[in-house]
Amino acid sequence: MKVLKCHWIFLVLITALSILWYSYITKLNGGGVVSNPGLRGYIRITPGKPYQFLDIHNKQCALVSSSGQMLKAGLGSIIDKEDFVIRMNNAPTLGFEHDVGSKTNLRVVSHTSVPLLLKNETYYFQQSASTIYVMWGPEKNMRHDGKGRIFNALMKMAKKYPGAKLYAVTREKIQDCDNIFQNETGKNRMQSGAFLSTGFFTMILAMDICDNIQVYGMINDSYCRQVNHKRVPYHYYEKSRIDECRMYEAHEKARRGGHRFITEKAIYARWATQRNVHFKNPSWRL
C-alpha cells in the first residue's frame, strides 16, 4: 500500500512538471508550441511577442566589407546579382552604387553604430523595412530588463515601426563567439584586452545562414606587410579618416580595447579552407 501511494505521488509530480513545461514553451512562442525555432542565437526585438528567432537560409550570399578597398572596384552590378547581400553598420550605398551595389538584405550593426541608424530612422526602419538588422553589443547595453540603453532604443523603434525586422545577438551567442576566438587563438578575449569586431560577428552569422559566401573588399592578414600594398581609407565612405592598414596595426597592438583585425583575418583564412568562403577584391591565396 505504501509503495502504491509513492507511485501515485510520483505520477502526480511528473504530470505537474509536464504541465508547467508545456505552459513555459507555449508562453515562449506567444501561445503556440515552438515548431521551427530558427537560429536561437539571434532573437527578434519586438513588443509583446518574445522569443522569435531569426529563421533564414540562403545558398549564395555576398558579404560586402566597408573597407576603402571597395572604392573604384566597379563591383556594384555583380554584388546586386547575388541572392542575399550582407552589409555592416551604417555603410551607405547611395552614391557608391557603382562600386558596392545597392541591394541590402541584412545588416550586422554594432551597439556603437546603432545611434547612427537612429539619426536616420525613417530611412533604415521604414523605407528599408525589408532589410533585416542584427544588432550586437555587451550585456550592459543590450540587456532586456529595462536597463539596456541600446536595447531600449531599439525596442522603441520596433514599436514605432512594426514592420522593421530588428534582431539582437543573444548573450549566449556572444559568449559562443568569445569561445570560438579563444579556441582559434589560444587567448581569452577579455584577458587579452580584445574586442571582437563587427566583421567577426558578421562572418559567424554568414556561416550560420549561407551555404556559399562571396566576401568583397576584405584584405588578408599579411596584406599590410606587403611593401607595395594599396593605401585606402579605413571605410570607403570616410575618405578623410586614417588609412586601413594604420588602423589595423594600431588596434592589433593596443593593450586594451582593440579589435584584433589582423588576427581575425587569419582565422577567416582557416575557415575558408573548410567552408565555401571566397574572397574577392583583393583575392586571397589560401
DODRENDO-692492 format. One record per residue: residue number from 1; residue in three letters; x, y, z of N, C-alpha, C in turn. Coordinates in Angstrom, 3 decimals. Layout:
N
  seq  type        nx        ny        nz       cax       cay       caz        cx        cy        cz
  NUM   ALA         X         Y         Z         X         Y         Z         X         Y         Z
...
REM end
This chain:
286
  seq  type        nx        ny        nz       cax       cay       caz        cx        cy        cz
    1   MET     0.841    -1.208     0.000     0.000     0.000     0.000     0.882     1.267     0.000
    2   LYS     1.942     1.203     0.819     2.845     2.339     0.898     3.561     2.567    -0.429
    3   VAL     3.954     1.445    -1.097     4.607     1.539    -2.400     3.666     2.133    -3.435
    4   LEU     2.390     1.730    -3.408     1.391     2.233    -4.355     1.167     3.733    -4.166
    5   LYS     1.142     4.165    -2.892     0.959     5.596    -2.593     2.124     6.420    -3.154
    6   CYS     3.347     5.921    -2.965     4.532     6.619    -3.506     4.485     6.689    -5.025
    7   HIS     3.967     5.611    -5.637     3.851     5.569    -7.089     2.912     6.664    -7.589
    8   TRP     1.766     6.805    -6.898     0.801     7.833    -7.313     1.359     9.240    -7.102
    9   ILE     2.089     9.443    -6.011     2.703    10.756    -5.763     3.696    11.087    -6.872
   10   PHE     4.474    10.092    -7.294     5.440    10.275    -8.372     4.750    10.662    -9.678
   11   LEU     3.626     9.976    -9.990     2.888    10.281   -11.214     2.324    11.698   -11.190
   12   VAL     1.813    12.109   -10.026     1.265    13.464    -9.888     2.354    14.513   -10.117
   13   LEU     3.542    14.272    -9.543     4.648    15.202    -9.719     5.068    15.300   -11.178
   14   ILE     5.172    14.153   -11.862     5.545    14.136   -13.274     4.525    14.888   -14.110
   15   THR     3.240    14.684   -13.825     2.178    15.371   -14.567     2.254    16.885   -14.361
   16   ALA     2.465    17.280   -13.109     2.551    18.714   -12.804     3.740    19.364   -13.512
   17   LEU     4.881    18.687   -13.490     6.056    19.219   -14.165     5.843    19.312   -15.672
   18   SER     5.139    18.329   -16.246     4.853    18.339   -17.680     3.965    19.520   -18.044
   19   ILE     2.972    19.791   -17.201     2.065    20.926   -17.449     2.824    22.244   -17.367
   20   LEU     3.692    22.358   -16.362     4.480    23.579   -16.223     5.393    23.788   -17.413
   21   TRP     6.031    22.719   -17.887     6.922    22.807   -19.047     6.160    23.198   -20.300
   22   TYR     4.987    22.617   -20.511     4.173    22.948   -21.688     3.762    24.419   -21.645
   23   SER     3.370    24.880   -20.433     2.969    26.285   -20.298     4.122    27.212   -20.612
   24   TYR     5.334    26.820   -20.189     6.518    27.628   -20.444     6.821    27.716   -21.934
   25   ILE     6.749    26.566   -22.606     7.039    26.530   -24.042     6.020    27.338   -24.830
   26   THR     4.740    27.202   -24.504     3.712    27.957   -25.243     3.842    29.445   -24.986
   27   LYS     4.258    29.812   -23.789     4.477    31.227   -23.479     5.602    31.804   -24.309
   28   LEU     6.684    31.021   -24.501     7.810    31.489   -25.302     7.387    31.824   -26.712
   29   ASN     6.437    31.070   -27.227     6.032    31.266   -28.621     4.722    32.036   -28.749
   30   GLY     4.350    32.739   -27.682     3.155    33.568   -27.738     1.869    32.768   -27.809
   31   GLY     1.848    31.546   -27.284     0.605    30.794   -27.223     0.611    29.530   -28.042
   32   GLY     1.637    29.297   -28.850     1.682    28.091   -29.666     2.960    27.322   -29.440
   33   VAL     2.941    26.030   -29.678     4.128    25.210   -29.487     5.189    25.581   -30.518
   34   VAL     6.437    25.673   -30.092     7.530    26.013   -30.999     7.710    24.888   -31.997
   35   SER     7.486    25.184   -33.280     7.632    24.165   -34.319     8.893    24.394   -35.140
   36   ASN     9.317    25.668   -35.271    10.508    25.985   -36.050    11.277    27.071   -35.308
   37   PRO    12.152    26.682   -34.382    12.787    27.666   -33.508    13.769    28.594   -34.198
   38   GLY    14.240    28.253   -35.408    15.183    29.110   -36.103    16.541    29.106   -35.436
   39   LEU    17.300    30.172   -35.669    18.642    30.313   -35.111    18.538    30.973   -33.738
   40   ARG    18.726    30.200   -32.702    18.435    30.678   -31.354    19.470    31.684   -30.835
   41   GLY    20.514    31.945   -31.627    21.486    32.950   -31.223    21.091    34.367   -31.618
   42   TYR    19.964    34.481   -32.336    19.525    35.787   -32.844    18.042    35.935   -32.550
   43   ILE    17.692    36.830   -31.649    16.323    36.942   -31.153    15.697    38.267   -31.592
   44   ARG    14.440    38.218   -32.000    13.790    39.425   -32.526    13.461    40.416   -31.424
   45   ILE    13.666    41.676   -31.728    13.294    42.761   -30.831    11.910    43.231   -31.256
   46   THR    10.918    42.834   -30.511     9.540    43.163   -30.868     8.677    43.163   -29.619
   47   PRO     7.780    44.140   -29.485     6.962    44.213   -28.267     5.862    43.148   -28.262
   48   GLY     5.680    42.508   -27.123     4.551    41.591   -26.942     4.728    40.198   -27.497
   49   LYS     5.765    39.970   -28.291     5.964    38.641   -28.873     7.428    38.220   -28.691
   50   PRO     7.799    37.844   -27.474     9.198    37.482   -27.210     9.573    36.132   -27.810
   51   TYR    10.854    35.912   -27.913    11.408    34.617   -28.305    11.047    34.214   -29.737
   52   GLN    11.098    35.195   -30.650    11.060    34.888   -32.076    12.504    34.908   -32.574
   53   PHE    12.913    33.825   -33.199    14.311    33.699   -33.604    14.469    33.895   -35.105
   54   LEU    15.644    34.385   -35.498    15.961    34.581   -36.903    15.882    33.243   -37.631
   55   ASP    15.146    33.220   -38.731    14.926    31.946   -39.437    15.089    32.183   -40.933
   56   ILE    16.337    32.230   -41.404    16.603    32.411   -42.827    17.732    31.478   -43.246
   57   HIS    17.737    31.141   -44.518    18.815    30.318   -45.075    18.951    30.668   -46.549
   58   ASN    20.196    30.808   -47.015    20.455    31.175   -48.398    21.604    30.343   -48.955
   59   LYS    21.481    29.994   -50.217    22.541    29.214   -50.859    23.759    30.068   -51.186
   60   GLN    23.510    31.308   -51.653    24.606    32.162   -52.113    24.484    33.544   -51.488
   61   CYS    25.518    33.982   -50.774    25.488    35.286   -50.113    26.705    36.118   -50.505
   62   ALA    26.508    37.428   -50.503    27.615    38.366   -50.651    27.785    39.100   -49.333
   63   LEU    28.998    39.084   -48.814    29.327    39.855   -47.612    30.195    41.020   -48.083
   64   VAL    29.663    42.229   -47.976    30.344    43.408   -48.509    31.050    44.156   -47.384
   65   SER    32.359    44.219   -47.481    33.151    44.934   -46.487    32.925    46.442   -46.606
   66   SER    33.170    47.147   -45.508    33.098    48.613   -45.514    34.449    49.228   -45.844
   67   SER    35.412    48.413   -46.220    36.779    48.850   -46.472    36.892    49.797   -47.664
   68   GLY    37.896    50.662   -47.596    38.209    51.526   -48.723    38.666    50.756   -49.948
   69   GLN    38.921    49.453   -49.793    39.243    48.616   -50.944    38.114    48.619   -51.976
   70   MET    36.899    48.932   -51.536    35.750    48.923   -52.446    35.710    50.140   -53.363
   71   LEU    36.461    51.192   -53.032    36.474    52.379   -53.889    37.066    52.048   -55.259
   72   LYS    36.372    52.449   -56.302    36.777    52.221   -57.696    36.829    50.731   -58.056
   73   ALA    36.120    49.913   -57.260    36.113    48.475   -57.539    35.203    48.136   -58.711
   74   GLY    34.150    48.927   -58.900    33.221    48.685   -60.003    32.483    47.365   -59.900
   75   LEU    32.226    46.903   -58.672    31.613    45.587   -58.456    30.120    45.653   -58.135
   76   GLY    29.554    46.842   -58.215    28.164    47.022   -57.808    27.184    46.102   -58.504
   77   SER    27.272    46.001   -59.829    26.315    45.179   -60.580    26.480    43.692   -60.255
   78   ILE    27.711    43.267   -59.978    27.962    41.865   -59.613    27.383    41.564   -58.232
   79   ILE    27.604    42.474   -57.293    27.079    42.292   -55.938    25.557    42.245   -55.945
   80   ASP    24.927    43.115   -56.710    23.465    43.168   -56.745    22.837    41.915   -57.344
   81   LYS    23.624    41.129   -58.073    23.101    39.886   -58.646    23.162    38.714   -57.668
   82   GLU    23.836    38.894   -56.551    23.918    37.833   -55.549    22.536    37.615   -54.924
   83   ASP    22.294    36.403   -54.448    20.982    36.075   -53.873    20.679    36.898   -52.633
   84   PHE    21.697    37.102   -51.792    21.471    37.715   -50.481    22.702    38.547   -50.149
   85   VAL    22.495    39.839   -49.870    23.620    40.756   -49.661    23.657    41.218   -48.202
   86   ILE    24.820    41.034   -47.589    25.028    41.391   -46.188    25.994    42.569   -46.109
   87   ARG    25.618    43.592   -45.351    26.489    44.751   -45.126    26.651    44.968   -43.633
   88   MET    27.505    45.934   -43.279    27.804    46.164   -41.868    27.531    47.600   -41.458
   89   ASN    27.047    47.730   -40.234    26.791    49.026   -39.609    25.976    49.932   -40.528
   90   ASN    26.382    51.178   -40.676    25.610    52.135   -41.478    26.252    52.388   -42.835
   91   ALA    27.094    51.457   -43.314    27.784    51.651   -44.594    26.779    51.990   -45.692
   92   PRO    26.885    53.173   -46.297    25.885    53.616   -47.275    26.080    52.980   -48.646
   93   THR    24.996    52.924   -49.390    25.069    52.512   -50.792    24.814    53.703   -51.712
   94   LEU    24.013    54.660   -51.263    23.683    55.833   -52.069    24.949    56.619   -52.414
   95   GLY    25.182    56.772   -53.702    26.376    57.462   -54.174    27.561    56.540   -54.410
   96   PHE    27.437    55.295   -53.956    28.518    54.318   -54.117    28.035    53.071   -54.863
   97   GLU    26.893    53.190   -55.538    26.280    52.023   -56.177    27.204    51.340   -57.180
   98   HIS    27.969    52.126   -57.930    28.846    51.550   -58.952    29.871    50.597   -58.339
   99   ASP    30.319    50.911   -57.136    31.367    50.113   -56.500    30.826    49.051   -55.548
  100   VAL    29.775    49.365   -54.795    29.315    48.437   -53.747    27.916    47.895   -53.984
  101   GLY    27.225    48.375   -55.014    25.861    47.931   -55.268    24.856    48.672   -54.406
  102   SER    23.600    48.324   -54.564    22.542    48.984   -53.794    21.678    48.000   -53.005
  103   LYS    21.770    46.749   -53.339    20.946    45.718   -52.693    21.449    45.441   -51.276
  104   THR    20.530    45.452   -50.309    20.888    45.164   -48.924    19.795    44.314   -48.300
  105   ASN    20.108    43.061   -48.013    19.139    42.167   -47.376    19.309    42.106   -45.867
  106   LEU    20.538    42.324   -45.403    20.794    42.215   -43.959    21.969    43.112   -43.583
  107   ARG    21.853    43.718   -42.420    22.958    44.496   -41.859    23.276    43.972   -40.461
  108   VAL    24.547    43.780   -40.195    25.001    43.486   -38.842    25.515    44.800   -38.259
  109   VAL    24.970    45.181   -37.103    25.214    46.528   -36.580    25.754    46.461   -35.155
  110   SER    26.860    47.142   -34.926    27.430    47.253   -33.593    26.595    48.188   -32.717
  111   HIS    26.624    47.949   -31.417    25.924    48.832   -30.473    26.410    50.261   -30.601
  112   THR    27.655    50.452   -31.008    28.188    51.806   -31.157    27.679    52.489   -32.424
  113   SER    27.176    51.717   -33.375    26.663    52.280   -34.633    25.143    52.433   -34.638
  114   VAL    24.477    51.849   -33.646    23.016    51.987   -33.586    22.591    53.458   -33.555
  115   PRO    23.263    54.343   -32.770    22.868    55.759   -32.783    22.936    56.389   -34.177
  116   LEU    23.834    55.908   -35.039    23.926    56.443   -36.396    22.700    56.048   -37.215
  117   LEU    22.160    54.866   -36.955    20.926    54.445   -37.621    19.739    55.251   -37.101
  118   LEU    19.745    55.527   -35.807    18.636    56.262   -35.198    18.546    57.695   -35.719
  119   LYS    19.692    58.256   -36.131    19.678    59.611   -36.688    18.919    59.680   -38.006
  120   ASN    18.808    58.553   -38.678    18.092    58.494   -39.953    17.087    57.347   -39.902
  121   GLU    16.298    57.327   -38.839    15.433    56.184   -38.545    14.395    55.899   -39.622
  122   THR    13.851    56.936   -40.267    12.822    56.686   -41.281    13.400    55.951   -42.485
  123   TYR    14.666    56.229   -42.808    15.299    55.522   -43.926    15.539    54.065   -43.569
  124   TYR    16.175    53.838   -42.438    16.578    52.475   -42.083    15.392    51.600   -41.671
  125   PHE    14.468    52.136   -40.901    13.431    51.299   -40.311    12.062    51.396   -40.986
  126   GLN    11.919    52.348   -41.922    10.654    52.459   -42.657    10.875    52.257   -44.155
  127   GLN    11.706    53.107   -44.773    11.955    52.962   -46.208    12.679    51.656   -46.532
  128   SER    13.571    51.230   -45.637    14.327    49.983   -45.845    13.811    48.878   -44.928
  129   ALA    12.486    48.823   -44.775    11.874    47.865   -43.843    12.113    46.415   -44.252
  130   SER    12.430    46.168   -45.522    12.677    44.788   -45.953    14.045    44.278   -45.498
  131   THR    14.921    45.195   -45.097    16.255    44.813   -44.621    16.155    44.244   -43.212
  132   ILE    16.904    43.171   -42.950    16.996    42.590   -41.612    18.178    43.236   -40.895
  133   TYR    17.966    43.649   -39.654    19.028    44.254   -38.858    19.356    43.337   -37.681
  134   VAL    20.620    42.975   -37.561    21.075    42.144   -36.447    22.058    42.962   -35.628
  135   MET    21.672    43.270   -34.384    22.470    44.157   -33.536    23.244    43.345   -32.500
  136   TRP    24.492    43.738   -32.275    25.264    43.075   -31.225    25.847    44.116   -30.287
  137   GLY    26.088    43.699   -29.060    26.687    44.602   -28.086    26.838    43.929   -26.737
  138   PRO    27.559    44.566   -25.819    27.763    43.991   -24.492    26.469    43.987   -23.692
  139   GLU    26.441    43.153   -22.682    25.248    42.987   -21.853    24.754    44.312   -21.279
  140   LYS    25.667    45.186   -20.866    25.256    46.436   -20.231    24.412    47.305   -21.163
  141   ASN    24.617    47.180   -22.475    23.846    47.973   -23.435    22.657    47.228   -24.025
  142   MET    22.718    45.883   -23.995    21.702    45.087   -24.685    20.818    44.271   -23.748
  143   ARG    20.934    44.486   -22.453    20.110    43.723   -21.511    18.640    44.079   -21.696
  144   HIS    17.753    43.106   -21.371    16.332    43.227   -21.672    15.489    43.637   -20.466
  145   ASP    16.112    44.011   -19.377    15.367    44.276   -18.139    15.034    45.748   -17.947
  146   GLY    15.130    46.525   -19.007    14.843    47.957   -18.906    16.069    48.799   -18.645
  147   LYS    17.216    48.168   -18.415    18.439    48.900   -18.119    19.424    48.904   -19.287
  148   GLY    19.076    48.242   -20.379    19.931    48.217   -21.553    19.643    49.407   -22.456
  149   ARG    20.500    50.392   -22.454    20.235    51.653   -23.156    19.996    51.452   -24.655
  150   ILE    20.848    50.662   -25.311    20.709    50.456   -26.748    19.506    49.566   -27.040
  151   PHE    19.315    48.525   -26.242    18.160    47.650   -26.442    16.858    48.438   -26.281
  152   ASN    16.801    49.323   -25.297    15.594    50.136   -25.081    15.305    51.019   -26.295
  153   ALA    16.357    51.607   -26.868    16.179    52.460   -28.047    15.672    51.647   -29.227
  154   LEU    16.165    50.416   -29.371    15.726    49.552   -30.472    14.292    49.078   -30.265
  155   MET    13.922    48.806   -29.029    12.541    48.420   -28.747    11.584    49.565   -29.068
  156   LYS    12.030    50.785   -28.820    11.238    51.962   -29.168    11.021    52.020   -30.674
  157   MET    12.069    51.726   -31.456    11.947    51.696   -32.915    11.016    50.571   -33.372
  158   ALA    11.083    49.433   -32.694    10.220    48.298   -33.043     8.743    48.637   -32.829
  159   LYS     8.472    49.419   -31.802     7.097    49.857   -31.539     6.651    50.913   -32.548
  160   LYS     7.572    51.788   -32.903     7.242    52.885   -33.825     7.125    52.393   -35.260
  161   TYR     7.960    51.406   -35.625     7.949    50.850   -36.985     7.734    49.333   -36.902
  162   PRO     6.492    48.897   -36.743     6.212    47.470   -36.532     6.657    46.570   -37.681
  163   GLY     6.893    47.144   -38.849     7.350    46.334   -39.972     8.849    46.106   -39.984
  164   ALA     9.573    46.804   -39.116    11.029    46.681   -39.078    11.437    45.308   -38.548
  165   LYS    12.471    44.742   -39.144    12.962    43.413   -38.750    14.244    43.591   -37.942
  166   LEU    14.070    43.732   -36.647    15.190    44.017   -35.753    15.487    42.795   -34.889
  167   TYR    16.746    42.390   -34.858    17.166    41.234   -34.074    18.388    41.605   -33.242
  168   ALA    18.550    40.911   -32.126    19.718    41.098   -31.269    20.470    39.780   -31.149
  169   VAL    21.789    39.862   -31.162    22.615    38.688   -30.879    22.481    38.389   -29.386
  170   THR    22.134    37.169   -29.031    21.906    36.835   -27.631    23.216    36.815   -26.839
  171   ARG    23.072    36.934   -25.542    24.238    36.868   -24.657    24.972    35.540   -24.825
  172   GLU    24.198    34.461   -25.003    24.802    33.141   -25.172    25.593    33.053   -26.476
  173   LYS    25.081    33.680   -27.538    25.781    33.651   -28.821    27.071    34.465   -28.759
  174   ILE    27.026    35.578   -28.063    28.238    36.389   -27.903    29.291    35.613   -27.123
  175   GLN    28.862    34.901   -26.082    29.793    34.073   -25.335    30.359    32.967   -26.209
  176   ASP    29.505    32.422   -27.079    29.955    31.392   -28.015    31.030    31.954   -28.945
  177   CYS    30.849    33.188   -29.400    31.850    33.824   -30.267    33.152    34.058   -29.514
  178   ASP    33.052    34.430   -28.238    34.257    34.561   -27.406    35.000    33.226   -27.319
  179   ASN    34.239    32.154   -27.148    34.850    30.824   -27.051    35.514    30.423   -28.367
  180   ILE    34.877    30.780   -29.485    35.460    30.491   -30.799    36.789    31.222   -30.954
  181   PHE    36.813    32.494   -30.567    38.051    33.286   -30.644    39.152    32.634   -29.809
  182   GLN    38.803    32.191   -28.604    39.805    31.572   -27.735    40.281    30.243   -28.305
  183   ASN    39.356    29.461   -28.867    39.751    28.185   -29.460    40.683    28.380   -30.654
  184   GLU    40.453    29.458   -31.408    41.258    29.710   -32.604    42.626    30.321   -32.283
  185   THR    42.691    31.102   -31.213    43.918    31.852   -30.918    44.657    31.367   -29.677
  186   GLY    43.966    30.627   -28.825    44.563    30.226   -27.555    44.561    31.335   -26.526
  187   LYS    43.885    32.458   -26.846    43.854    33.609   -25.945    42.426    33.906   -25.503
  188   ASN    42.266    34.162   -24.220    40.984    34.619   -23.714    40.755    36.049   -24.186
  189   ARG    39.627    36.300   -24.821    39.403    37.613   -25.421    39.491    38.729   -24.386
  190   MET    38.801    38.577   -23.268    38.752    39.631   -22.272    40.109    39.825   -21.603
  191   GLN    40.772    38.742   -21.246    42.067    38.851   -20.579    43.139    39.431   -21.497
  192   SER    42.972    39.226   -22.807    43.948    39.767   -23.754    43.632    41.197   -24.166
  193   GLY    42.541    41.751   -23.639    42.195    43.140   -23.919    41.602    43.383   -25.284
  194   ALA    41.009    42.334   -25.880    40.484    42.459   -27.239    38.964    42.578   -27.246
  195   PHE    38.457    43.279   -28.258    37.037    43.315   -28.550    36.825    42.695   -29.926
  196   LEU    35.887    41.781   -30.044    35.570    41.234   -31.356    34.987    42.335   -32.236
  197   SER    35.292    42.287   -33.512    34.814    43.316   -34.438    33.446    42.948   -34.988
  198   THR    32.786    43.928   -35.578    31.520    43.660   -36.258    31.746    42.660   -37.390
  199   GLY    32.922    42.731   -38.025    33.242    41.770   -39.078    33.242    40.342   -38.578
  200   PHE    33.708    40.123   -37.355    33.743    38.771   -36.786    32.324    38.241   -36.601
  201   PHE    31.459    39.055   -36.004    30.069    38.636   -35.817    29.370    38.432   -37.159
  202   THR    29.733    39.260   -38.144    29.127    39.137   -39.466    29.550    37.836   -40.137
  203   MET    30.823    37.487   -40.032    31.296    36.244   -40.636    30.642    35.032   -39.980
  204   ILE    30.505    35.064   -38.653    29.836    33.970   -37.934    28.392    33.840   -38.404
  205   LEU    27.682    34.966   -38.501    26.289    34.938   -38.945    26.182    34.437   -40.376
  206   ALA    27.069    34.902   -41.246    27.041    34.466   -42.641    27.205    32.952   -42.742
  207   MET    28.103    32.394   -41.932    28.288    30.944   -41.952    27.092    30.221   -41.359
  208   ASP    26.331    30.902   -40.490    25.118    30.311   -39.923    23.981    30.240   -40.945
  209   ILE    23.940    31.195   -41.880    22.757    31.292   -42.743    23.037    31.059   -44.224
  210   CYS    24.323    30.931   -44.612    24.666    30.838   -46.040    25.454    29.563   -46.338
  211   ASP    25.158    28.954   -47.475    25.931    27.795   -47.926    27.231    28.226   -48.595
  212   ASN    27.175    29.340   -49.324    28.330    29.828   -50.074    28.436    31.335   -49.836
  213   ILE    29.640    31.798   -49.501    29.822    33.208   -49.148    30.896    33.833   -50.034
  214   GLN    30.532    34.903   -50.725    31.475    35.698   -51.511    31.769    36.966   -50.714
  215   VAL    33.009    37.122   -50.279    33.387    38.275   -49.457    34.071    39.308   -50.349
  216   TYR    33.540    40.526   -50.338    34.057    41.589   -51.201    34.780    42.660   -50.379
  217   GLY    36.031    42.965   -50.771    36.740    44.110   -50.211    37.457    43.876   -48.897
  218   MET    37.705    42.629   -48.544    38.363    42.349   -47.266    39.802    41.898   -47.518
  219   ILE    40.761    42.518   -46.829    42.163    42.142   -47.001    42.518    40.972   -46.089
  220   ASN    43.602    40.248   -46.437    44.026    39.142   -45.591    44.998    39.630   -44.518
  221   ASP    45.469    38.707   -43.686    46.269    39.090   -42.525    47.674    39.555   -42.884
  222   SER    48.151    39.256   -44.100    49.511    39.658   -44.488    49.526    40.859   -45.433
  223   TYR    48.377    41.336   -45.826    48.286    42.409   -46.836    49.091    43.647   -46.439
  224   CYS    48.948    44.075   -45.198    49.581    45.320   -44.767    51.093    45.210   -44.649
  225   ARG    51.627    43.996   -44.670    53.084    43.810   -44.616    53.715    43.848   -46.004
  226   GLN    52.875    43.831   -47.021    53.388    43.892   -48.380    53.911    45.306   -48.668
  227   VAL    55.068    45.394   -49.260    55.730    46.683   -49.477    54.873    47.628   -50.317
  228   ASN    54.292    47.122   -51.354    53.528    47.967   -52.280    52.019    47.827   -52.105
  229   HIS    51.574    47.588   -50.873    50.135    47.444   -50.674    49.414    48.780   -50.920
  230   LYS    48.180    48.670   -51.375    47.400    49.863   -51.709    46.921    50.548   -50.432
  231   ARG    47.134    51.844   -50.344    46.672    52.598   -49.180    45.263    53.134   -49.453
  232   VAL    44.350    52.747   -48.594    42.947    53.127   -48.784    42.371    53.572   -47.444
  233   PRO    41.262    54.302   -47.465    40.612    54.682   -46.199    40.112    53.456   -45.449
  234   TYR    40.037    53.580   -44.142    39.507    52.500   -43.304    38.086    52.134   -43.744
  235   HIS    37.266    53.144   -44.040    35.925    52.954   -44.599    35.844    53.645   -45.961
  236   TYR    35.175    53.036   -46.903    35.095    53.626   -48.244    34.303    54.925   -48.254
  237   TYR    33.499    55.163   -47.257    32.654    56.361   -47.209    33.227    57.435   -46.284
  238   GLU    34.459    57.237   -45.770    35.108    58.220   -44.908    36.511    58.492   -45.442
  239   LYS    36.590    59.228   -46.513    37.852    59.402   -47.228    38.906    60.154   -46.431
  240   SER    38.505    60.994   -45.507    39.475    61.814   -44.795    40.011    61.145   -43.531
  241   ARG    39.538    59.951   -43.222    39.949    59.290   -41.989    41.258    58.522   -42.172
  242   ILE    41.758    57.938   -41.091    43.011    57.194   -41.103    42.932    56.028   -42.092
  243   ASP    44.070    55.691   -42.711    44.024    54.619   -43.699    43.893    53.254   -43.016
  244   GLU    43.451    52.299   -43.795    43.055    50.994   -43.286    44.180    50.273   -42.546
  245   CYS    45.340    50.169   -43.149    46.433    49.417   -42.533    46.904    50.063   -41.228
  246   ARG    46.947    51.363   -41.187    47.342    52.046   -39.952    46.330    51.774   -38.844
  247   MET    45.061    51.746   -39.205    44.017    51.433   -38.226    44.162    49.997   -37.729
  248   TYR    44.366    49.070   -38.652    44.505    47.660   -38.274    45.702    47.445   -37.348
  249   GLU    46.822    48.053   -37.704    48.042    47.859   -36.924    47.915    48.483   -35.536
  250   ALA    47.259    49.639   -35.444    47.062    50.288   -34.148    46.188    49.428   -33.241
  251   HIS    45.136    48.864   -33.796    44.246    48.012   -33.000    44.933    46.709   -32.601
  252   GLU    45.712    46.157   -33.503    46.373    44.875   -33.212    47.357    45.020   -32.050
  253   LYS    47.971    46.200   -31.935    48.976    46.434   -30.893    48.369    46.982   -29.596
  254   ALA    47.118    47.417   -29.635    46.504    48.027   -28.457    46.444    47.025   -27.300
  255   ARG    46.850    47.474   -26.123    46.858    46.569   -24.963    45.458    46.334   -24.433
  256   ARG    44.600    47.336   -24.555    43.222    47.207   -24.080    42.272    47.811   -25.103
  257   GLY    41.127    47.160   -25.286    40.049    47.738   -26.075    40.256    47.757   -27.565
  258   GLY    41.182    46.947   -28.087    41.428    46.952   -29.523    40.749    45.795   -30.230
  259   HIS    40.330    46.040   -31.461    39.880    44.943   -32.322    41.115    44.258   -32.897
  260   ARG    41.147    42.962   -32.917    42.288    42.234   -33.489    41.980    41.909   -34.958
  261   PHE    41.913    42.962   -35.769    41.520    42.803   -37.168    42.418    41.808   -37.908
  262   ILE    43.716    41.927   -37.709    44.656    41.083   -38.447    44.539    39.632   -37.991
  263   THR    44.448    39.431   -36.685    44.255    38.085   -36.152    42.960    37.475   -36.672
  264   GLU    41.910    38.267   -36.714    40.623    37.771   -37.211    40.723    37.338   -38.671
  265   LYS    41.477    38.088   -39.471    41.623    37.720   -40.888    42.318    36.366   -41.031
  266   ALA    43.284    36.089   -40.160    43.960    34.790   -40.189    42.977    33.674   -39.841
  267   ILE    42.059    33.962   -38.928    41.022    32.977   -38.565    40.116    32.717   -39.759
  268   TYR    39.703    33.782   -40.462    38.829    33.622   -41.628    39.494    32.756   -42.693
  269   ALA    40.810    32.931   -42.854    41.534    32.152   -43.863    41.454    30.659   -43.547
  270   ARG    41.549    30.323   -42.262    41.429    28.916   -41.876    40.024    28.405   -42.131
  271   TRP    39.043    29.219   -41.793    37.653    28.813   -42.031    37.385    28.606   -43.522
  272   ALA    37.996    29.441   -44.342    37.753    29.371   -45.788    38.245    28.060   -46.392
  273   THR    39.211    27.413   -45.746    39.691    26.126   -46.251    38.738    24.991   -45.895
  274   GLN    37.803    25.278   -44.990    36.856    24.263   -44.531    35.426    24.531   -45.002
  275   ARG    35.154    25.763   -45.377    33.806    26.163   -45.783    33.871    26.821   -47.159
  276   ASN    32.701    27.047   -47.752    32.633    27.718   -49.051    32.673    29.235   -48.853
  277   VAL    33.849    29.736   -48.491    34.056    31.169   -48.297    35.128    31.607   -49.287
  278   HIS    34.806    32.626   -50.103    35.707    33.068   -51.167    35.898    34.577   -51.058
  279   PHE    37.145    35.027   -51.198    37.476    36.437   -51.028    37.824    37.080   -52.369
  280   LYS    37.171    38.234   -52.605    37.366    38.960   -53.859    37.693    40.427   -53.584
  281   ASN    38.596    40.970   -54.425    38.941    42.395   -54.371    39.431    42.850   -52.986
  282   PRO    40.608    42.427   -52.559    41.536    41.534   -53.265    41.224    40.063   -53.008
  283   SER    41.682    39.216   -53.935    41.500    37.777   -53.775    42.569    37.266   -52.810
  284   TRP    42.240    36.206   -52.106    43.179    35.628   -51.141    43.783    34.349   -51.694
  285   ARG    45.054    34.158   -51.442    45.710    32.894   -51.773    45.737    32.051   -50.494
  286   LEU    44.883    31.034   -50.434    44.726    30.244   -49.218    45.699    29.066   -49.226
REM end
